[in-house]
């Protein structure tokens, strides 16, 4: 019976981290406008947001960018007034390319981080039997094509190759001759293949004198990514001799982490006059987190029983709103907001992943240096609070999370000047 209790303390909480955070930081124009970009085609990041939108870009376009994620997470419990995470700042990156092959056909490619999370605490903190350190990282590689069926409509799609890795450490409530506590350390990596699809339409254009108004609509879909962890390694230290058969110094394991499918429908309305343009954009996101319902570990060591944990996440929707004001196609000011629901139900929130439903605010600036180079800056502010009891660990806590995200990107356009089909948010 004691073995089963220790085993549960090791692996049950891991289900709370495996979905990670979905990193909606992919293009800084979009990030500055609440993460909305499915119904707009303004730079190479459309390869990610809606591959069909590439048909409305000209020449060869590149976007290089990174974000600085500055998190602050605190945990309050009935026993301890406050414990702060010690997580370091993160720097997700992105690269996008869109190239025009002919008037109808475009090719694109991307490298980005679409999912990831990190949580760290002091080794001796109150929740050390749940988590001490944990990290999830993913890299996505996506070749993509788009084809213009008509002046008003285009389609696009491509394959996605994902590479993921994770590591975690936690204390074990057992004593040995060397220590009053044991420790479990798990790490692994794996890959997955998926796909993405998109439809984009410059639905309506109204011209009136020296000004015009454009209505664009778009739909995109990104498939699930089942990351197979085939080379995991578990290490157990300071384990009592009586339990070392179940928890050996080292053993391999396999598992699978399912990253969710995402469906997005978006629209944009752009009013253009001689010296300025104003664009309003809205995206509706549906993320299929319910596919992540269990987490299973199968160990190479025959005496270590399989761990199968119910996660029970739920599908969620996100509403994204943004606005862009551009003066003389050179100076841009952007703002936005998004309303994001947490997929984690009550009773499952953990210090590993203190996910919280929230309303976040975004802002940004853009400057077109010349016909080739432009730069973008974005800022995201998140602040939310949630109280919950992690039932499997009987851990009652209030989580307060504040995150500032700063982004900087360089855009390069080669081979063609802007056309009437480009969204003038540069």
C-alpha positions as CSV (number, residue, x, y, z in Angstrom):
1,X,0.0,0.0,0.0
2,X,2.9,2.4,0.8
3,X,4.3,1.9,-2.7
4,X,1.0,2.9,-4.2
5,X,0.8,6.1,-2.2
6,X,4.3,7.1,-3.2
7,X,3.6,6.2,-6.8
8,X,0.5,8.4,-6.9
9,X,2.5,11.3,-5.4
10,X,5.0,11.0,-8.2
11,X,2.9,10.9,-11.3
12,X,-0.7,12.0,-10.8
13,X,0.1,15.8,-10.8
14,X,2.1,15.5,-14.1
15,X,-1.1,15.6,-16.1
16,X,-1.6,19.2,-15.2
17,X,1.5,20.4,-17.1
18,X,1.5,18.3,-20.2
19,X,-0.7,20.5,-22.4
20,X,1.5,23.5,-21.7
21,X,0.7,27.0,-22.6
22,X,-0.4,27.8,-26.1
23,X,1.9,30.6,-27.1
24,X,-0.1,33.1,-29.2
25,X,3.0,35.3,-29.9
26,X,3.5,34.3,-33.5
27,X,3.5,37.6,-35.5
28,X,4.0,40.9,-33.8
29,X,1.5,42.8,-35.8
30,X,-1.1,40.2,-34.8
31,X,0.2,40.0,-31.2
32,X,-0.3,43.8,-30.9
33,X,-3.9,43.4,-32.1
34,X,-5.0,40.8,-29.6
35,X,-3.6,37.9,-31.6
36,X,-6.1,38.4,-34.4
37,X,-4.8,37.8,-38.0
38,X,-6.9,35.1,-39.7
39,X,-8.8,37.7,-41.8
40,X,-5.8,39.8,-42.8
41,X,-2.7,39.2,-44.9
42,X,-0.2,41.9,-44.0
43,X,3.2,40.1,-43.7
44,X,4.9,36.7,-43.9
45,X,3.3,35.6,-40.5
46,X,0.2,34.8,-42.5
47,X,1.9,31.5,-43.2
48,X,0.9,30.6,-39.6
49,X,-2.3,32.5,-39.2
50,X,-3.9,31.6,-42.5
51,X,-1.8,30.0,-45.2
52,X,-4.3,31.0,-47.9
53,X,-3.5,34.7,-47.3
54,X,-0.1,34.3,-48.9
55,X,-1.8,34.7,-52.2
56,X,-2.3,38.3,-51.3
57,X,1.4,39.0,-50.6
58,X,3.8,39.9,-53.4
59,X,7.5,39.1,-54.0
60,X,9.5,37.4,-51.2
61,X,8.7,38.4,-47.6
62,X,10.6,37.4,-44.5
63,X,9.8,38.1,-40.8
64,X,12.3,37.4,-38.0
65,X,11.1,38.0,-34.4
66,X,11.4,37.1,-30.8
67,X,9.5,37.7,-27.6
68,X,10.7,38.3,-24.0
69,X,8.2,36.7,-21.6
70,X,8.5,38.2,-18.1
71,X,6.3,36.1,-15.7
72,X,5.4,36.7,-12.1
73,X,3.4,33.9,-10.4
74,X,2.7,33.7,-6.7
75,X,1.0,31.0,-4.6
76,X,-0.9,31.6,-1.4
77,X,-2.1,28.7,0.8
78,X,-3.8,28.6,4.2
79,X,-0.4,27.5,5.7
80,X,2.0,29.8,3.8
81,X,1.2,33.5,3.1
82,X,3.0,33.7,-0.2
83,X,5.5,31.7,-2.4
84,X,6.8,33.1,-5.6
85,X,7.8,31.1,-8.6
86,X,11.5,31.3,-9.5
87,X,11.0,30.8,-13.2
88,X,13.4,32.5,-15.6
89,X,12.3,34.7,-18.5
90,X,11.5,32.9,-21.7
91,X,12.4,34.0,-25.3
92,X,10.1,32.3,-27.9
93,X,11.2,32.9,-31.5
94,X,9.6,32.9,-34.9
95,X,10.7,33.0,-38.5
96,X,8.3,33.2,-41.5
97,X,8.9,33.2,-45.3
98,X,6.4,33.8,-48.1
99,X,7.5,33.6,-51.7
100,X,5.6,34.3,-54.9
101,X,6.1,31.7,-57.5
102,X,3.7,33.2,-60.0
103,X,0.4,35.1,-60.0
104,X,-1.5,32.2,-58.5
105,X,1.0,30.1,-56.6
106,X,2.9,31.0,-53.4
107,X,5.2,28.9,-51.2
108,X,5.9,29.6,-47.5
109,X,7.8,28.2,-44.5
110,X,7.9,28.8,-40.8
111,X,9.8,27.9,-37.6
112,X,8.2,28.9,-34.3
113,X,7.3,27.9,-30.7
114,X,3.6,27.3,-30.5
115,X,3.4,25.6,-27.1
116,X,5.6,25.8,-24.0
117,X,5.6,26.4,-20.3
118,X,8.0,26.6,-17.4
119,X,7.5,26.6,-13.6
120,X,10.2,26.6,-10.9
121,X,10.1,26.9,-7.1
122,X,12.7,26.6,-4.3
123,X,13.4,22.9,-3.6
124,X,12.0,23.1,0.0
125,X,8.8,25.0,-0.7
126,X,5.4,23.7,0.6
127,X,4.3,22.1,-2.7
128,X,7.6,20.4,-3.4
129,X,5.9,17.0,-3.6
130,X,3.8,18.3,-6.5
131,X,6.5,20.2,-8.4
132,X,10.0,21.8,-7.9
133,X,10.9,22.4,-11.6
134,X,9.2,21.7,-14.9
135,X,9.7,22.8,-18.5
136,X,8.0,22.1,-21.8
137,X,9.4,23.3,-25.1
138,X,8.2,22.8,-28.7
139,X,9.5,23.8,-32.1
140,X,7.3,23.7,-35.2
141,X,8.5,23.5,-38.8
142,X,5.9,24.1,-41.5
143,X,6.2,24.1,-45.4
144,X,3.1,25.6,-46.9
145,X,1.6,26.5,-50.3
146,X,-1.3,28.7,-51.3
147,X,-3.2,28.9,-54.6
148,X,-5.4,31.8,-55.8
149,X,-8.6,30.2,-57.2
150,X,-10.1,33.6,-58.1
151,X,-9.3,37.3,-57.5
152,X,-11.6,37.1,-54.5
153,X,-10.6,33.7,-53.0
154,X,-7.6,31.6,-52.3
155,X,-6.8,28.4,-50.5
156,X,-3.7,27.1,-48.7
157,X,-2.3,24.3,-46.6
158,X,0.8,22.5,-45.5
159,X,2.4,19.9,-43.2
160,X,3.6,20.6,-39.7
161,X,6.6,18.8,-38.1
162,X,6.8,19.3,-34.3
163,X,9.7,18.5,-32.0
164,X,8.9,18.6,-28.3
165,X,10.9,18.1,-25.1
166,X,10.2,18.3,-21.4
167,X,11.8,17.8,-18.0
168,X,10.5,17.8,-14.4
169,X,11.7,17.4,-10.9
170,X,9.8,16.9,-7.6
171,X,10.5,15.7,-4.1
172,X,9.2,12.3,-2.9
173,X,7.9,11.9,0.7
174,X,10.2,9.0,1.7
175,X,13.4,8.9,3.8
176,X,16.5,7.0,3.3
177,X,19.9,6.7,5.0
178,X,21.1,9.7,2.9
179,X,18.2,12.1,3.1
180,X,14.8,12.8,4.6
181,X,13.3,13.0,1.1
182,X,13.7,11.3,-2.2
183,X,13.6,13.0,-5.6
184,X,12.2,12.1,-9.0
185,X,13.6,13.5,-12.2
186,X,11.9,12.8,-15.6
187,X,12.9,14.0,-19.0
188,X,12.0,13.1,-22.6
189,X,11.6,14.3,-26.1
190,X,9.6,13.3,-29.2
191,X,8.1,14.4,-32.4
192,X,4.8,14.6,-34.3
193,X,3.4,15.4,-37.8
194,X,0.2,17.3,-38.5
195,X,-1.2,19.7,-41.1
196,X,-2.9,23.1,-41.5
197,X,-5.4,24.4,-43.9
198,X,-6.8,27.9,-44.8
199,X,-9.3,29.8,-46.9
200,X,-9.0,33.6,-47.5
201,X,-11.3,36.0,-49.3
202,X,-11.1,39.7,-50.2
203,X,-14.9,39.5,-49.9
204,X,-15.9,43.0,-50.8
205,X,-14.2,46.3,-51.9
206,X,-16.1,49.5,-51.9
207,X,-14.5,52.5,-53.7
208,X,-15.8,56.0,-53.0
209,X,-13.7,58.9,-54.4
210,X,-10.1,58.9,-53.0
211,X,-11.0,56.3,-50.4
212,X,-12.0,52.7,-50.3
213,X,-13.2,50.1,-47.8
214,X,-12.2,46.4,-47.8
215,X,-13.8,43.5,-46.1
216,X,-11.7,40.3,-45.8
217,X,-12.7,37.0,-44.3
218,X,-10.6,33.9,-43.4
219,X,-10.8,30.5,-42.0
220,X,-7.9,28.4,-40.7
221,X,-7.5,25.0,-39.1
222,X,-4.5,23.4,-37.4
223,X,-4.6,19.7,-36.6
224,X,-3.8,17.9,-33.4
225,X,-0.1,17.0,-32.8
226,X,0.4,13.8,-30.9
227,X,4.0,14.0,-29.7
228,X,5.4,10.5,-29.1
229,X,7.9,10.5,-26.3
230,X,9.8,7.3,-27.1
231,X,13.1,7.9,-25.3
232,X,12.1,9.2,-21.9
233,X,14.4,8.7,-18.9
234,X,13.4,8.6,-15.2
235,X,15.9,8.9,-12.4
236,X,15.1,8.3,-8.7
237,X,17.5,9.3,-6.0
238,X,17.5,8.8,-2.2
239,X,14.9,6.0,-2.4
240,X,14.8,3.6,0.5
241,X,16.2,0.2,-0.3
242,X,12.8,-1.5,0.1
243,X,11.4,0.6,-2.8
244,X,14.3,0.6,-5.2
245,X,12.9,-2.3,-7.1
246,X,9.8,-0.2,-8.0
247,X,11.7,3.1,-8.3
248,X,15.2,2.2,-9.6
249,X,18.1,4.7,-10.0
250,X,17.3,4.9,-13.8
251,X,14.6,3.5,-16.1
252,X,13.3,4.5,-19.5
253,X,9.7,5.3,-20.3
254,X,7.4,6.1,-23.2
255,X,4.4,8.5,-23.3
256,X,2.4,10.7,-25.6
257,X,1.5,14.4,-25.3
258,X,-1.4,15.5,-27.5
259,X,-1.3,19.2,-28.5
260,X,-4.8,20.4,-29.5
261,X,-6.5,21.1,-32.8
262,X,-7.3,24.8,-33.4
263,X,-10.1,26.3,-35.6
264,X,-10.2,30.0,-36.3
265,X,-12.6,32.2,-38.2
266,X,-11.7,35.9,-38.7
267,X,-12.7,39.0,-40.5
268,X,-11.2,42.4,-41.0
269,X,-12.6,45.8,-42.2
270,X,-10.1,48.3,-43.6
271,X,-10.8,51.9,-44.5
272,X,-8.2,53.5,-46.7
273,X,-7.8,57.2,-47.5
274,X,-5.0,59.0,-49.2
275,X,-2.8,59.6,-46.1
276,X,-4.0,56.9,-43.6
277,X,-5.7,53.6,-43.1
278,X,-7.7,52.2,-40.2
279,X,-8.2,48.4,-39.8
280,X,-10.5,46.6,-37.4
281,X,-10.1,42.9,-37.0
282,X,-11.8,40.1,-35.1
283,X,-10.9,36.4,-34.6
284,X,-12.9,33.6,-33.1
285,X,-10.7,30.7,-31.8
286,X,-11.8,27.3,-30.8
287,X,-9.1,25.1,-29.3
288,X,-9.8,21.4,-28.8
289,X,-8.2,20.7,-25.5
290,X,-10.7,17.9,-24.7
291,X,-8.4,15.6,-26.7
292,X,-6.0,15.8,-23.8
293,X,-8.1,13.6,-21.4
294,X,-5.4,11.2,-20.0
295,X,-1.7,11.0,-19.6
296,X,0.0,7.6,-19.5
297,X,3.6,6.6,-18.7
298,X,4.8,3.1,-19.6
299,X,8.1,2.2,-17.9
300,X,10.9,-0.1,-19.1
301,X,11.4,-1.4,-15.6
302,X,9.0,-4.3,-15.2
303,X,8.4,-3.6,-11.5
304,X,7.4,0.0,-12.1
305,X,3.6,-0.1,-12.8
306,X,2.1,1.9,-15.6
307,X,0.7,5.3,-14.7
308,X,-2.6,6.4,-16.2
309,X,-4.0,9.7,-15.1
310,X,-7.3,11.5,-15.9
311,X,-6.8,15.1,-17.0
312,X,-10.3,15.9,-18.3
313,X,-9.5,19.3,-20.0
314,X,-12.3,21.0,-21.9
315,X,-12.5,22.7,-25.3
316,X,-12.4,26.5,-25.0
317,X,-13.1,29.6,-27.2
318,X,-11.1,32.8,-27.3
319,X,-12.4,36.1,-28.7
320,X,-9.7,38.4,-30.2
321,X,-10.2,42.1,-31.2
322,X,-7.7,44.4,-32.7
323,X,-7.2,47.8,-34.4
324,X,-4.5,49.3,-36.5
325,X,-4.0,52.9,-37.5
326,X,-1.3,53.6,-40.2
327,X,-0.3,57.0,-41.4
328,X,1.3,57.5,-44.8
329,X,2.0,53.7,-45.0
330,X,4.9,54.4,-42.6
331,X,3.9,54.8,-39.0
332,X,1.5,52.3,-37.3
333,X,-0.1,52.3,-33.9
334,X,-1.9,49.1,-32.8
335,X,-4.0,47.9,-29.9
336,X,-6.2,44.9,-29.0
337,X,-7.8,42.7,-26.4
338,X,-8.5,39.0,-26.1
339,X,-10.8,37.1,-23.8
340,X,-9.4,33.7,-23.1
341,X,-11.0,30.8,-21.1
342,X,-8.9,28.2,-19.3
343,X,-9.3,24.6,-20.4
344,X,-8.5,23.3,-16.8
345,X,-11.6,22.4,-14.8
346,X,-12.0,23.1,-11.1
347,X,-10.1,20.5,-9.0
348,X,-7.3,20.2,-11.5
349,X,-5.4,23.5,-11.2
350,X,-1.8,22.9,-10.1
351,X,1.3,25.1,-9.3
352,X,2.8,23.3,-12.3
353,X,0.4,25.0,-14.6
354,X,-1.7,27.7,-12.8
355,X,-3.9,28.4,-15.8
356,X,-6.5,31.1,-15.4
357,X,-9.4,32.5,-17.5
358,X,-8.5,36.1,-18.3
359,X,-8.9,39.2,-20.3
360,X,-5.5,40.4,-21.7
361,X,-4.5,43.7,-23.3
362,X,-2.1,44.3,-26.2
363,X,-0.5,47.2,-27.9
364,X,2.2,47.8,-30.5
365,X,4.0,50.1,-32.9
366,X,5.2,49.7,-36.5
367,X,7.7,51.7,-38.6
368,X,8.4,51.2,-42.3
369,X,12.0,52.2,-42.8
370,X,11.9,51.9,-46.6
371,X,10.4,49.7,-49.3
372,X,12.5,46.7,-48.1
373,X,12.7,47.0,-44.3
374,X,10.2,47.5,-41.5
375,X,10.1,46.9,-37.8
376,X,7.4,46.0,-35.3
377,X,7.1,46.2,-31.5
378,X,4.4,44.5,-29.5
379,X,3.4,44.4,-25.8
380,X,1.0,42.0,-24.0
381,X,-0.2,42.4,-20.4
382,X,-1.8,39.5,-18.5
383,X,-3.1,39.7,-15.0
384,X,-5.4,37.2,-13.3
385,X,-6.2,35.3,-10.1
386,X,-7.8,31.9,-9.4
387,X,-8.4,29.8,-6.3
388,X,-8.7,26.0,-6.6
389,X,-8.0,22.8,-4.8
390,X,-5.9,20.2,-6.6
391,X,-7.9,17.2,-5.5
392,X,-5.3,14.4,-6.2
393,X,-2.8,16.2,-3.9
394,X,-5.3,17.9,-1.5
395,X,-3.5,21.2,-2.3
396,X,-5.7,24.3,-1.7
397,X,-4.2,27.5,-3.1
398,X,-4.8,30.9,-4.6
399,X,-2.8,31.6,-7.7
400,X,-1.9,35.2,-8.8
401,X,-0.3,35.5,-12.2
402,X,1.0,38.6,-14.0
403,X,2.9,38.4,-17.3
404,X,4.4,41.1,-19.4
405,X,5.5,40.0,-23.0
406,X,7.7,42.3,-25.1
407,X,8.2,41.5,-28.8
408,X,10.4,42.8,-31.6
409,X,10.4,41.8,-35.3
410,X,12.2,42.7,-38.5
411,X,10.3,42.4,-41.8
412,X,12.0,42.2,-45.2
413,X,10.3,42.5,-48.6
414,X,12.1,41.7,-51.8
415,X,11.2,41.6,-55.5
416,X,8.0,43.6,-55.5
417,X,6.4,46.7,-54.3
418,X,3.2,46.9,-52.4
419,X,0.1,46.2,-54.4
420,X,-3.5,47.0,-54.0
421,X,-4.1,43.7,-52.4
422,X,-1.7,44.3,-49.5
423,X,-3.1,45.4,-46.1
424,X,-1.4,48.7,-45.3
425,X,-0.4,48.0,-41.8
426,X,3.3,48.4,-42.4
